[in-house]
Amino acid sequence: MQTGAAARTKNKNKPNPLGKQKVIDYMDIKFLNRFTNDQGRILPRRITGVSAYQQRRIALAIKYARHLALMPFVAQDIS
């Protein structure tokens, strides 16, 4: 366990993973693909760096886009 000044160091501010985009839209497939892996799974918060509220909104938008066939449920196998 660290003590003294080492224990009091501040966390670095991470850049906002959403960028300048304020609205999470299910029609913006290029934006939503940033939050899915190559298999089509939704990436967790610890990897994307978004807040819990933003993660819920992103997951809902991805699921809605999948339901409307704008995004695939699983990636295509290219073998």
PyMOL Python script that loads the backbone (N, CA, C, O; Angstrom):
from pymol import cmd

cmd.read_pdbstr("""\
ATOM      1  N   MET A   1       0.839  -1.176   0.000  1.00  0.00           N
ATOM      2  CA  MET A   1       0.000   0.000   0.000  1.00  0.00           C
ATOM      3  C   MET A   1       0.879   1.232   0.000  1.00  0.00           C
ATOM      4  O   MET A   1       1.853   1.317   0.749  1.00  0.00           O
ATOM      5  N   GLN A   2       0.527   2.189  -0.849  1.00  0.00           N
ATOM      6  CA  GLN A   2       1.316   3.404  -0.937  1.00  0.00           C
ATOM      7  C   GLN A   2       0.882   4.399   0.134  1.00  0.00           C
ATOM      8  O   GLN A   2      -0.277   4.438   0.547  1.00  0.00           O
ATOM      9  N   THR A   3       1.845   5.196   0.567  1.00  0.00           N
ATOM     10  CA  THR A   3       1.542   6.232   1.544  1.00  0.00           C
ATOM     11  C   THR A   3       2.121   7.549   1.060  1.00  0.00           C
ATOM     12  O   THR A   3       2.930   7.582   0.133  1.00  0.00           O
ATOM     13  N   GLY A   4       1.703   8.621   1.691  1.00  0.00           N
ATOM     14  CA  GLY A   4       2.264   9.922   1.362  1.00  0.00           C
ATOM     15  C   GLY A   4       1.764  10.456   0.037  1.00  0.00           C
ATOM     16  O   GLY A   4       0.603  10.268  -0.327  1.00  0.00           O
ATOM     17  N   ALA A   5       2.662  11.131  -0.688  1.00  0.00           N
ATOM     18  CA  ALA A   5       2.300  11.801  -1.935  1.00  0.00           C
ATOM     19  C   ALA A   5       1.892  10.809  -3.020  1.00  0.00           C
ATOM     20  O   ALA A   5       1.047  11.128  -3.857  1.00  0.00           O
ATOM     21  N   ALA A   6       2.473   9.621  -3.020  1.00  0.00           N
ATOM     22  CA  ALA A   6       2.141   8.632  -4.048  1.00  0.00           C
ATOM     23  C   ALA A   6       0.678   8.201  -3.950  1.00  0.00           C
ATOM     24  O   ALA A   6       0.047   7.913  -4.967  1.00  0.00           O
ATOM     25  N   ALA A   7       0.143   8.155  -2.739  1.00  0.00           N
ATOM     26  CA  ALA A   7      -1.237   7.735  -2.552  1.00  0.00           C
ATOM     27  C   ALA A   7      -2.219   8.835  -2.940  1.00  0.00           C
ATOM     28  O   ALA A   7      -3.386   8.556  -3.213  1.00  0.00           O
ATOM     29  N   ARG A   8      -1.758  10.075  -2.967  1.00  0.00           N
ATOM     30  CA  ARG A   8      -2.646  11.198  -3.241  1.00  0.00           C
ATOM     31  C   ARG A   8      -2.584  11.681  -4.684  1.00  0.00           C
ATOM     32  O   ARG A   8      -3.141  12.733  -4.998  1.00  0.00           O
ATOM     33  N   THR A   9      -1.928  10.947  -5.561  1.00  0.00           N
ATOM     34  CA  THR A   9      -1.847  11.390  -6.949  1.00  0.00           C
ATOM     35  C   THR A   9      -3.235  11.374  -7.568  1.00  0.00           C
ATOM     36  O   THR A   9      -4.052  10.502  -7.271  1.00  0.00           O
ATOM     37  N   LYS A  10      -3.484  12.330  -8.415  1.00  0.00           N
ATOM     38  CA  LYS A  10      -4.803  12.439  -9.036  1.00  0.00           C
ATOM     39  C   LYS A  10      -4.872  11.564 -10.280  1.00  0.00           C
ATOM     40  O   LYS A  10      -3.873  11.326 -10.959  1.00  0.00           O
ATOM     41  N   ASN A  11      -6.066  11.100 -10.550  1.00  0.00           N
ATOM     42  CA  ASN A  11      -6.284  10.317 -11.763  1.00  0.00           C
ATOM     43  C   ASN A  11      -6.196  11.228 -12.978  1.00  0.00           C
ATOM     44  O   ASN A  11      -6.567  12.400 -12.914  1.00  0.00           O
ATOM     45  N   LYS A  12      -5.709  10.689 -14.073  1.00  0.00           N
ATOM     46  CA  LYS A  12      -5.642  11.456 -15.306  1.00  0.00           C
ATOM     47  C   LYS A  12      -7.042  11.573 -15.890  1.00  0.00           C
ATOM     48  O   LYS A  12      -7.829  10.628 -15.839  1.00  0.00           O
ATOM     49  N   ASN A  13      -7.340  12.723 -16.435  1.00  0.00           N
ATOM     50  CA  ASN A  13      -8.624  12.901 -17.096  1.00  0.00           C
ATOM     51  C   ASN A  13      -8.584  12.225 -18.457  1.00  0.00           C
ATOM     52  O   ASN A  13      -7.718  12.510 -19.284  1.00  0.00           O
ATOM     53  N   LYS A  14      -9.530  11.329 -18.674  1.00  0.00           N
ATOM     54  CA  LYS A  14      -9.614  10.638 -19.954  1.00  0.00           C
ATOM     55  C   LYS A  14     -10.468  11.469 -20.905  1.00  0.00           C
ATOM     56  O   LYS A  14     -11.404  12.139 -20.471  1.00  0.00           O
ATOM     57  N   PRO A  15     -10.157  11.433 -22.185  1.00  0.00           N
ATOM     58  CA  PRO A  15     -11.010  12.153 -23.135  1.00  0.00           C
ATOM     59  C   PRO A  15     -12.379  11.478 -23.219  1.00  0.00           C
ATOM     60  O   PRO A  15     -12.507  10.273 -23.003  1.00  0.00           O
ATOM     61  N   ASN A  16     -13.380  12.264 -23.532  1.00  0.00           N
ATOM     62  CA  ASN A  16     -14.733  11.744 -23.637  1.00  0.00           C
ATOM     63  C   ASN A  16     -14.818  10.789 -24.831  1.00  0.00           C
ATOM     64  O   ASN A  16     -14.564  11.209 -25.959  1.00  0.00           O
ATOM     65  N   PRO A  17     -15.167   9.515 -24.614  1.00  0.00           N
ATOM     66  CA  PRO A  17     -15.226   8.560 -25.724  1.00  0.00           C
ATOM     67  C   PRO A  17     -16.339   8.877 -26.725  1.00  0.00           C
ATOM     68  O   PRO A  17     -16.301   8.407 -27.862  1.00  0.00           O
ATOM     69  N   LEU A  18     -17.318   9.665 -26.310  1.00  0.00           N
ATOM     70  CA  LEU A  18     -18.386  10.020 -27.236  1.00  0.00           C
ATOM     71  C   LEU A  18     -17.985  11.176 -28.135  1.00  0.00           C
ATOM     72  O   LEU A  18     -18.665  11.460 -29.121  1.00  0.00           O
ATOM     73  N   GLY A  19     -16.897  11.840 -27.808  1.00  0.00           N
ATOM     74  CA  GLY A  19     -16.446  12.962 -28.621  1.00  0.00           C
ATOM     75  C   GLY A  19     -17.395  14.136 -28.496  1.00  0.00           C
ATOM     76  O   GLY A  19     -17.899  14.428 -27.411  1.00  0.00           O
ATOM     77  N   LYS A  20     -17.633  14.800 -29.596  1.00  0.00           N
ATOM     78  CA  LYS A  20     -18.519  15.972 -29.599  1.00  0.00           C
ATOM     79  C   LYS A  20     -19.990  15.576 -29.700  1.00  0.00           C
ATOM     80  O   LYS A  20     -20.874  16.420 -29.553  1.00  0.00           O
ATOM     81  N   GLN A  21     -20.250  14.305 -29.949  1.00  0.00           N
ATOM     82  CA  GLN A  21     -21.620  13.845 -30.145  1.00  0.00           C
ATOM     83  C   GLN A  21     -22.367  13.860 -28.817  1.00  0.00           C
ATOM     84  O   GLN A  21     -21.920  13.259 -27.840  1.00  0.00           O
ATOM     85  N   LYS A  22     -23.508  14.548 -28.784  1.00  0.00           N
ATOM     86  CA  LYS A  22     -24.281  14.651 -27.553  1.00  0.00           C
ATOM     87  C   LYS A  22     -25.462  13.688 -27.540  1.00  0.00           C
ATOM     88  O   LYS A  22     -25.909  13.262 -26.475  1.00  0.00           O
ATOM     89  N   VAL A  23     -25.966  13.346 -28.723  1.00  0.00           N
ATOM     90  CA  VAL A  23     -27.135  12.481 -28.814  1.00  0.00           C
ATOM     91  C   VAL A  23     -26.698  11.115 -29.323  1.00  0.00           C
ATOM     92  O   VAL A  23     -25.988  11.014 -30.323  1.00  0.00           O
ATOM     93  N   ILE A  24     -27.125  10.066 -28.629  1.00  0.00           N
ATOM     94  CA  ILE A  24     -26.837   8.699 -29.061  1.00  0.00           C
ATOM     95  C   ILE A  24     -28.024   8.250 -29.903  1.00  0.00           C
ATOM     96  O   ILE A  24     -29.121   8.040 -29.385  1.00  0.00           O
ATOM     97  N   ASP A  25     -27.796   8.103 -31.210  1.00  0.00           N
ATOM     98  CA  ASP A  25     -28.868   7.817 -32.150  1.00  0.00           C
ATOM     99  C   ASP A  25     -28.702   6.413 -32.722  1.00  0.00           C
ATOM    100  O   ASP A  25     -27.604   6.024 -33.119  1.00  0.00           O
ATOM    101  N   TYR A  26     -29.790   5.659 -32.763  1.00  0.00           N
ATOM    102  CA  TYR A  26     -29.728   4.290 -33.285  1.00  0.00           C
ATOM    103  C   TYR A  26     -29.496   4.261 -34.794  1.00  0.00           C
ATOM    104  O   TYR A  26     -29.136   3.216 -35.336  1.00  0.00           O
ATOM    105  N   MET A  27     -29.695   5.380 -35.480  1.00  0.00           N
ATOM    106  CA  MET A  27     -29.488   5.422 -36.925  1.00  0.00           C
ATOM    107  C   MET A  27     -28.027   5.643 -37.303  1.00  0.00           C
ATOM    108  O   MET A  27     -27.648   5.416 -38.452  1.00  0.00           O
ATOM    109  N   ASP A  28     -27.209   6.078 -36.361  1.00  0.00           N
ATOM    110  CA  ASP A  28     -25.796   6.368 -36.625  1.00  0.00           C
ATOM    111  C   ASP A  28     -24.984   5.087 -36.425  1.00  0.00           C
ATOM    112  O   ASP A  28     -24.395   4.880 -35.364  1.00  0.00           O
ATOM    113  N   ILE A  29     -24.957   4.240 -37.434  1.00  0.00           N
ATOM    114  CA  ILE A  29     -24.338   2.921 -37.338  1.00  0.00           C
ATOM    115  C   ILE A  29     -22.820   3.023 -37.214  1.00  0.00           C
ATOM    116  O   ILE A  29     -22.204   2.240 -36.491  1.00  0.00           O
ATOM    117  N   LYS A  30     -22.225   3.967 -37.903  1.00  0.00           N
ATOM    118  CA  LYS A  30     -20.771   4.134 -37.830  1.00  0.00           C
ATOM    119  C   LYS A  30     -20.339   4.456 -36.395  1.00  0.00           C
ATOM    120  O   LYS A  30     -19.320   3.954 -35.921  1.00  0.00           O
ATOM    121  N   PHE A  31     -21.114   5.289 -35.715  1.00  0.00           N
ATOM    122  CA  PHE A  31     -20.830   5.638 -34.323  1.00  0.00           C
ATOM    123  C   PHE A  31     -21.031   4.430 -33.409  1.00  0.00           C
ATOM    124  O   PHE A  31     -20.204   4.176 -32.533  1.00  0.00           O
ATOM    125  N   LEU A  32     -22.113   3.688 -33.604  1.00  0.00           N
ATOM    126  CA  LEU A  32     -22.415   2.546 -32.736  1.00  0.00           C
ATOM    127  C   LEU A  32     -21.416   1.408 -32.924  1.00  0.00           C
ATOM    128  O   LEU A  32     -21.184   0.634 -31.995  1.00  0.00           O
ATOM    129  N   ASN A  33     -20.824   1.295 -34.107  1.00  0.00           N
ATOM    130  CA  ASN A  33     -19.834   0.245 -34.348  1.00  0.00           C
ATOM    131  C   ASN A  33     -18.577   0.441 -33.508  1.00  0.00           C
ATOM    132  O   ASN A  33     -17.832  -0.515 -33.292  1.00  0.00           O
ATOM    133  N   ARG A  34     -18.327   1.660 -33.028  1.00  0.00           N
ATOM    134  CA  ARG A  34     -17.182   1.909 -32.151  1.00  0.00           C
ATOM    135  C   ARG A  34     -17.346   1.200 -30.808  1.00  0.00           C
ATOM    136  O   ARG A  34     -16.362   0.971 -30.105  1.00  0.00           O
ATOM    137  N   PHE A  35     -18.581   0.851 -30.449  1.00  0.00           N
ATOM    138  CA  PHE A  35     -18.861   0.241 -29.158  1.00  0.00           C
ATOM    139  C   PHE A  35     -19.177  -1.244 -29.275  1.00  0.00           C
ATOM    140  O   PHE A  35     -19.698  -1.842 -28.334  1.00  0.00           O
ATOM    141  N   THR A  36     -18.864  -1.849 -30.429  1.00  0.00           N
ATOM    142  CA  THR A  36     -19.001  -3.292 -30.598  1.00  0.00           C
ATOM    143  C   THR A  36     -17.667  -3.861 -31.057  1.00  0.00           C
ATOM    144  O   THR A  36     -16.879  -3.174 -31.707  1.00  0.00           O
ATOM    145  N   ASN A  37     -17.418  -5.122 -30.714  1.00  0.00           N
ATOM    146  CA  ASN A  37     -16.169  -5.743 -31.156  1.00  0.00           C
ATOM    147  C   ASN A  37     -16.366  -6.365 -32.534  1.00  0.00           C
ATOM    148  O   ASN A  37     -17.427  -6.224 -33.141  1.00  0.00           O
ATOM    149  N   ASP A  38     -15.341  -7.050 -33.020  1.00  0.00           N
ATOM    150  CA  ASP A  38     -15.411  -7.619 -34.369  1.00  0.00           C
ATOM    151  C   ASP A  38     -16.422  -8.752 -34.476  1.00  0.00           C
ATOM    152  O   ASP A  38     -16.831  -9.109 -35.580  1.00  0.00           O
ATOM    153  N   GLN A  39     -16.829  -9.320 -33.352  1.00  0.00           N
ATOM    154  CA  GLN A  39     -17.850 -10.368 -33.365  1.00  0.00           C
ATOM    155  C   GLN A  39     -19.260  -9.799 -33.272  1.00  0.00           C
ATOM    156  O   GLN A  39     -20.239 -10.535 -33.396  1.00  0.00           O
ATOM    157  N   GLY A  40     -19.368  -8.493 -33.055  1.00  0.00           N
ATOM    158  CA  GLY A  40     -20.674  -7.854 -32.956  1.00  0.00           C
ATOM    159  C   GLY A  40     -21.181  -7.707 -31.542  1.00  0.00           C
ATOM    160  O   GLY A  40     -22.313  -7.266 -31.342  1.00  0.00           O
ATOM    161  N   ARG A  41     -20.383  -8.062 -30.557  1.00  0.00           N
ATOM    162  CA  ARG A  41     -20.810  -7.948 -29.163  1.00  0.00           C
ATOM    163  C   ARG A  41     -20.597  -6.533 -28.647  1.00  0.00           C
ATOM    164  O   ARG A  41     -19.683  -5.832 -29.080  1.00  0.00           O
ATOM    165  N   ILE A  42     -21.448  -6.123 -27.720  1.00  0.00           N
ATOM    166  CA  ILE A  42     -21.333  -4.799 -27.123  1.00  0.00           C
ATOM    167  C   ILE A  42     -20.165  -4.805 -26.142  1.00  0.00           C
ATOM    168  O   ILE A  42     -20.074  -5.677 -25.278  1.00  0.00           O
ATOM    169  N   LEU A  43     -19.274  -3.824 -26.285  1.00  0.00           N
ATOM    170  CA  LEU A  43     -18.099  -3.741 -25.418  1.00  0.00           C
ATOM    171  C   LEU A  43     -18.494  -3.223 -24.036  1.00  0.00           C
ATOM    172  O   LEU A  43     -19.406  -2.402 -23.929  1.00  0.00           O
ATOM    173  N   PRO A  44     -17.824  -3.688 -22.974  1.00  0.00           N
ATOM    174  CA  PRO A  44     -18.150  -3.226 -21.622  1.00  0.00           C
ATOM    175  C   PRO A  44     -17.626  -1.814 -21.354  1.00  0.00           C
ATOM    176  O   PRO A  44     -16.790  -1.290 -22.090  1.00  0.00           O
ATOM    177  N   ARG A  45     -18.138  -1.220 -20.286  1.00  0.00           N
ATOM    178  CA  ARG A  45     -17.756   0.139 -19.891  1.00  0.00           C
ATOM    179  C   ARG A  45     -16.277   0.276 -19.606  1.00  0.00           C
ATOM    180  O   ARG A  45     -15.676   1.301 -19.927  1.00  0.00           O
ATOM    181  N   ARG A  46     -15.685  -0.735 -19.010  1.00  0.00           N
ATOM    182  CA  ARG A  46     -14.272  -0.627 -18.627  1.00  0.00           C
ATOM    183  C   ARG A  46     -13.368  -0.522 -19.844  1.00  0.00           C
ATOM    184  O   ARG A  46     -12.241  -0.040 -19.734  1.00  0.00           O
ATOM    185  N   ILE A  47     -13.837  -0.960 -20.990  1.00  0.00           N
ATOM    186  CA  ILE A  47     -13.054  -0.851 -22.220  1.00  0.00           C
ATOM    187  C   ILE A  47     -13.390   0.446 -22.960  1.00  0.00           C
ATOM    188  O   ILE A  47     -12.489   1.132 -23.441  1.00  0.00           O
ATOM    189  N   THR A  48     -14.668   0.783 -23.055  1.00  0.00           N
ATOM    190  CA  THR A  48     -15.056   1.974 -23.811  1.00  0.00           C
ATOM    191  C   THR A  48     -14.824   3.260 -23.031  1.00  0.00           C
ATOM    192  O   THR A  48     -14.527   4.293 -23.631  1.00  0.00           O
ATOM    193  N   GLY A  49     -14.953   3.220 -21.713  1.00  0.00           N
ATOM    194  CA  GLY A  49     -14.712   4.408 -20.900  1.00  0.00           C
ATOM    195  C   GLY A  49     -15.906   5.329 -20.763  1.00  0.00           C
ATOM    196  O   GLY A  49     -15.745   6.476 -20.346  1.00  0.00           O
ATOM    197  N   VAL A  50     -17.094   4.869 -21.096  1.00  0.00           N
ATOM    198  CA  VAL A  50     -18.279   5.710 -20.959  1.00  0.00           C
ATOM    199  C   VAL A  50     -18.878   5.538 -19.565  1.00  0.00           C
ATOM    200  O   VAL A  50     -18.536   4.598 -18.848  1.00  0.00           O
ATOM    201  N   SER A  51     -19.772   6.450 -19.188  1.00  0.00           N
ATOM    202  CA  SER A  51     -20.426   6.351 -17.888  1.00  0.00           C
ATOM    203  C   SER A  51     -21.506   5.270 -17.943  1.00  0.00           C
ATOM    204  O   SER A  51     -21.832   4.764 -19.016  1.00  0.00           O
ATOM    205  N   ALA A  52     -22.053   4.923 -16.783  1.00  0.00           N
ATOM    206  CA  ALA A  52     -23.088   3.892 -16.723  1.00  0.00           C
ATOM    207  C   ALA A  52     -24.332   4.334 -17.491  1.00  0.00           C
ATOM    208  O   ALA A  52     -24.947   3.537 -18.201  1.00  0.00           O
ATOM    209  N   TYR A  53     -24.696   5.597 -17.347  1.00  0.00           N
ATOM    210  CA  TYR A  53     -25.853   6.136 -18.066  1.00  0.00           C
ATOM    211  C   TYR A  53     -25.632   6.065 -19.571  1.00  0.00           C
ATOM    212  O   TYR A  53     -26.525   5.648 -20.308  1.00  0.00           O
ATOM    213  N   GLN A  54     -24.454   6.467 -20.034  1.00  0.00           N
ATOM    214  CA  GLN A  54     -24.147   6.429 -21.459  1.00  0.00           C
ATOM    215  C   GLN A  54     -24.103   4.998 -21.971  1.00  0.00           C
ATOM    216  O   GLN A  54     -24.540   4.729 -23.090  1.00  0.00           O
ATOM    217  N   GLN A  55     -23.577   4.072 -21.162  1.00  0.00           N
ATOM    218  CA  GLN A  55     -23.503   2.669 -21.568  1.00  0.00           C
ATOM    219  C   GLN A  55     -24.899   2.091 -21.771  1.00  0.00           C
ATOM    220  O   GLN A  55     -25.132   1.348 -22.724  1.00  0.00           O
ATOM    221  N   ARG A  56     -25.825   2.430 -20.880  1.00  0.00           N
ATOM    222  CA  ARG A  56     -27.200   1.945 -21.030  1.00  0.00           C
ATOM    223  C   ARG A  56     -27.840   2.506 -22.295  1.00  0.00           C
ATOM    224  O   ARG A  56     -28.536   1.785 -23.009  1.00  0.00           O
ATOM    225  N   ARG A  57     -27.610   3.777 -22.574  1.00  0.00           N
ATOM    226  CA  ARG A  57     -28.168   4.396 -23.776  1.00  0.00           C
ATOM    227  C   ARG A  57     -27.566   3.787 -25.041  1.00  0.00           C
ATOM    228  O   ARG A  57     -28.278   3.547 -26.016  1.00  0.00           O
ATOM    229  N   ILE A  58     -26.248   3.536 -25.028  1.00  0.00           N
ATOM    230  CA  ILE A  58     -25.576   2.938 -26.188  1.00  0.00           C
ATOM    231  C   ILE A  58     -26.085   1.520 -26.421  1.00  0.00           C
ATOM    232  O   ILE A  58     -26.371   1.137 -27.556  1.00  0.00           O
ATOM    233  N   ALA A  59     -26.199   0.736 -25.341  1.00  0.00           N
ATOM    234  CA  ALA A  59     -26.675  -0.642 -25.467  1.00  0.00           C
ATOM    235  C   ALA A  59     -28.095  -0.670 -26.021  1.00  0.00           C
ATOM    236  O   ALA A  59     -28.415  -1.503 -26.870  1.00  0.00           O
ATOM    237  N   LEU A  60     -28.942   0.232 -25.548  1.00  0.00           N
ATOM    238  CA  LEU A  60     -30.318   0.290 -26.031  1.00  0.00           C
ATOM    239  C   LEU A  60     -30.360   0.680 -27.509  1.00  0.00           C
ATOM    240  O   LEU A  60     -31.149   0.125 -28.274  1.00  0.00           O
ATOM    241  N   ALA A  61     -29.517   1.626 -27.912  1.00  0.00           N
ATOM    242  CA  ALA A  61     -29.474   2.051 -29.313  1.00  0.00           C
ATOM    243  C   ALA A  61     -28.974   0.918 -30.208  1.00  0.00           C
ATOM    244  O   ALA A  61     -29.496   0.721 -31.305  1.00  0.00           O
ATOM    245  N   ILE A  62     -27.968   0.171 -29.748  1.00  0.00           N
ATOM    246  CA  ILE A  62     -27.448  -0.956 -30.533  1.00  0.00           C
ATOM    247  C   ILE A  62     -28.514  -2.036 -30.680  1.00  0.00           C
ATOM    248  O   ILE A  62     -28.697  -2.588 -31.765  1.00  0.00           O
ATOM    249  N   LYS A  63     -29.217  -2.337 -29.592  1.00  0.00           N
ATOM    250  CA  LYS A  63     -30.262  -3.360 -29.648  1.00  0.00           C
ATOM    251  C   LYS A  63     -31.408  -2.930 -30.568  1.00  0.00           C
ATOM    252  O   LYS A  63     -31.972  -3.749 -31.294  1.00  0.00           O
ATOM    253  N   TYR A  64     -31.741  -1.655 -30.531  1.00  0.00           N
ATOM    254  CA  TYR A  64     -32.796  -1.138 -31.401  1.00  0.00           C
ATOM    255  C   TYR A  64     -32.368  -1.200 -32.863  1.00  0.00           C
ATOM    256  O   TYR A  64     -33.161  -1.565 -33.731  1.00  0.00           O
ATOM    257  N   ALA A  65     -31.109  -0.842 -33.136  1.00  0.00           N
ATOM    258  CA  ALA A  65     -30.589  -0.901 -34.506  1.00  0.00           C
ATOM    259  C   ALA A  65     -30.539  -2.345 -35.005  1.00  0.00           C
ATOM    260  O   ALA A  65     -30.793  -2.602 -36.182  1.00  0.00           O
ATOM    261  N   ARG A  66     -30.219  -3.273 -34.132  1.00  0.00           N
ATOM    262  CA  ARG A  66     -30.216  -4.691 -34.520  1.00  0.00           C
ATOM    263  C   ARG A  66     -31.630  -5.151 -34.859  1.00  0.00           C
ATOM    264  O   ARG A  66     -31.841  -5.872 -35.835  1.00  0.00           O
ATOM    265  N   HIS A  67     -32.590  -4.729 -34.050  1.00  0.00           N
ATOM    266  CA  HIS A  67     -33.975  -5.134 -34.267  1.00  0.00           C
ATOM    267  C   HIS A  67     -34.506  -4.604 -35.600  1.00  0.00           C
ATOM    268  O   HIS A  67     -35.314  -5.264 -36.253  1.00  0.00           O
ATOM    269  N   LEU A  68     -34.057  -3.427 -35.998  1.00  0.00           N
ATOM    270  CA  LEU A  68     -34.476  -2.842 -37.269  1.00  0.00           C
ATOM    271  C   LEU A  68     -33.603  -3.287 -38.435  1.00  0.00           C
ATOM    272  O   LEU A  68     -33.751  -2.778 -39.546  1.00  0.00           O
ATOM    273  N   ALA A  69     -32.695  -4.231 -38.197  1.00  0.00           N
ATOM    274  CA  ALA A  69     -31.792  -4.799 -39.208  1.00  0.00           C
ATOM    275  C   ALA A  69     -30.826  -3.768 -39.770  1.00  0.00           C
ATOM    276  O   ALA A  69     -30.398  -3.884 -40.918  1.00  0.00           O
ATOM    277  N   LEU A  70     -30.475  -2.759 -38.975  1.00  0.00           N
ATOM    278  CA  LEU A  70     -29.453  -1.796 -39.378  1.00  0.00           C
ATOM    279  C   LEU A  70     -28.064  -2.302 -39.019  1.00  0.00           C
ATOM    280  O   LEU A  70     -27.074  -1.940 -39.656  1.00  0.00           O
ATOM    281  N   MET A  71     -28.002  -3.143 -37.995  1.00  0.00           N
ATOM    282  CA  MET A  71     -26.745  -3.765 -37.559  1.00  0.00           C
ATOM    283  C   MET A  71     -26.970  -5.267 -37.460  1.00  0.00           C
ATOM    284  O   MET A  71     -28.082  -5.706 -37.164  1.00  0.00           O
ATOM    285  N   PRO A  72     -25.932  -6.062 -37.703  1.00  0.00           N
ATOM    286  CA  PRO A  72     -26.098  -7.514 -37.557  1.00  0.00           C
ATOM    287  C   PRO A  72     -26.063  -7.928 -36.084  1.00  0.00           C
ATOM    288  O   PRO A  72     -25.439  -7.264 -35.256  1.00  0.00           O
ATOM    289  N   PHE A  73     -26.734  -9.025 -35.775  1.00  0.00           N
ATOM    290  CA  PHE A  73     -26.674  -9.564 -34.418  1.00  0.00           C
ATOM    291  C   PHE A  73     -25.320 -10.208 -34.159  1.00  0.00           C
ATOM    292  O   PHE A  73     -24.768 -10.082 -33.067  1.00  0.00           O
ATOM    293  N   VAL A  74     -24.788 -10.894 -35.157  1.00  0.00           N
ATOM    294  CA  VAL A  74     -23.455 -11.499 -35.078  1.00  0.00           C
ATOM    295  C   VAL A  74     -22.709 -11.170 -36.361  1.00  0.00           C
ATOM    296  O   VAL A  74     -23.319 -10.917 -37.400  1.00  0.00           O
ATOM    297  N   ALA A  75     -21.389 -11.174 -36.279  1.00  0.00           N
ATOM    298  CA  ALA A  75     -20.577 -10.876 -37.457  1.00  0.00           C
ATOM    299  C   ALA A  75     -20.592 -12.062 -38.410  1.00  0.00           C
ATOM    300  O   ALA A  75     -20.778 -13.206 -37.996  1.00  0.00           O
ATOM    301  N   GLN A  76     -20.394 -11.776 -39.685  1.00  0.00           N
ATOM    302  CA  GLN A  76     -20.347 -12.841 -40.676  1.00  0.00           C
ATOM    303  C   GLN A  76     -19.002 -13.536 -40.608  1.00  0.00           C
ATOM    304  O   GLN A  76     -17.967 -12.894 -40.431  1.00  0.00           O
ATOM    305  N   ASP A  77     -19.025 -14.854 -40.751  1.00  0.00           N
ATOM    306  CA  ASP A  77     -17.795 -15.637 -40.738  1.00  0.00           C
ATOM    307  C   ASP A  77     -17.180 -15.609 -42.133  1.00  0.00           C
ATOM    308  O   ASP A  77     -17.804 -16.039 -43.103  1.00  0.00           O
ATOM    309  N   ILE A  78     -15.953 -15.101 -42.229  1.00  0.00           N
ATOM    310  CA  ILE A  78     -15.278 -14.992 -43.530  1.00  0.00           C
ATOM    311  C   ILE A  78     -14.177 -16.043 -43.596  1.00  0.00           C
ATOM    312  O   ILE A  78     -12.992 -15.711 -43.556  1.00  0.00           O
ATOM    313  N   SER A  79     -14.567 -17.302 -43.697  1.00  0.00           N
ATOM    314  CA  SER A  79     -13.547 -18.358 -43.759  1.00  0.00           C
ATOM    315  C   SER A  79     -13.636 -19.172 -45.013  1.00  0.00           C
ATOM    316  O   SER A  79     -12.846 -20.095 -45.207  1.00  0.00           O
TER     317      SER A  79
END
""", "prot")
cmd.dss("prot")
cmd.show_as("cartoon", "prot")
cmd.util.cbc("prot")
cmd.orient("prot")
